[in-house]
Amino acid sequence: MSARRTLFHLATKAAMLIGAIFVVTILLAAVPGHHAPAQTPAGQQSSVDASQEATAQSASDSSAADDEKASEKAAVEEMTPGHHNHSLHMHMTAMRPEAPGDAERAQEVVTKLRAGIEKYKDYHVALNDGFRIFAPNIKQPEYHFTSYRNGFLESFTFDPSRPTSLLYKKTATGYELVGAMYTMPRNSSEDQLNERLPLSIAMWHQHTNLCFPRLAHLRDADWTKFGLQGSIATQDACDAAGGRFHPVVLGWMTHVYPYAHSNDEIFAMHMD
């Protein structure tokens, strides 16, 4: 029994580690600065001031860790004003005609989410429960407090009261809770996304057609060309620039603002 119990604990820790890596990869590009309009969502986004630094790793050039670091650099840039290449690297779910029961399903998610995160209006409770702040020292429109455990569980089951991330606005005295973020693996189908949140009301998005610089050039890369804000969006252009092209690099994500008043605001890409 002792050996079996030890093996179980090791397997659990390994699964949690994999889940954490998955959620980190999602979160590093999950600070969108835009609304999602009903018909042409991909081209209207805004961002805020942020750093241009990326941290190179000593892993091999082809490792997933390198891409995560490049994603972090790009995510920070996404929060910087003046970047307008979102549509090149943003894929969003198509709005579907409203089906019977969609409005009720969406409202049920909002109701359960509001109840589940009520205690996190005190951000200290979120920190005590294992949520961690992404890039707290970088000015952002919203700060993601992420539970890697929740993100791992979100890959397999959906509990509206258990989001991957909590969304906060910075205040003079701390943080104000405004919403939450759900995630799903990048290979999830739109039908699977629709099962969680009806696509007639909510939109999911992921980042696509990304070109990352080689490991040796992460620090001095031209980020007007590379990453989530870069102008490069094809395999040929990426090869010509000496980069590494990824048709899809991040998982699906969607924001929900349960304290807003209309569905357009509740299921917006960004509160502002």
ABEGO torsion letter per residue (X at the ends): XAAAAAAAAAAAAAAAAAAAAAAAAAAAAABBBBBBBAABAAABBBBBBBBABBBBBABBAABAAAAAAAAAAAAAAAABBGBAAAAAABBBBBBBBBBBGAAAAAAAAAAAAAAAAAAAABAAAAAAAGBBBBGAABBBABBBBBBAAAAAAAAABBBAABBABBBBBBBAAEBBBABBBBBBBAABBAAAAAAABBAAABBBBBBBGBBBBBAAAAAABBAAABEAABABABAAAAAAAGBBBBABABBBBBBBBAABABAAAAABABAX
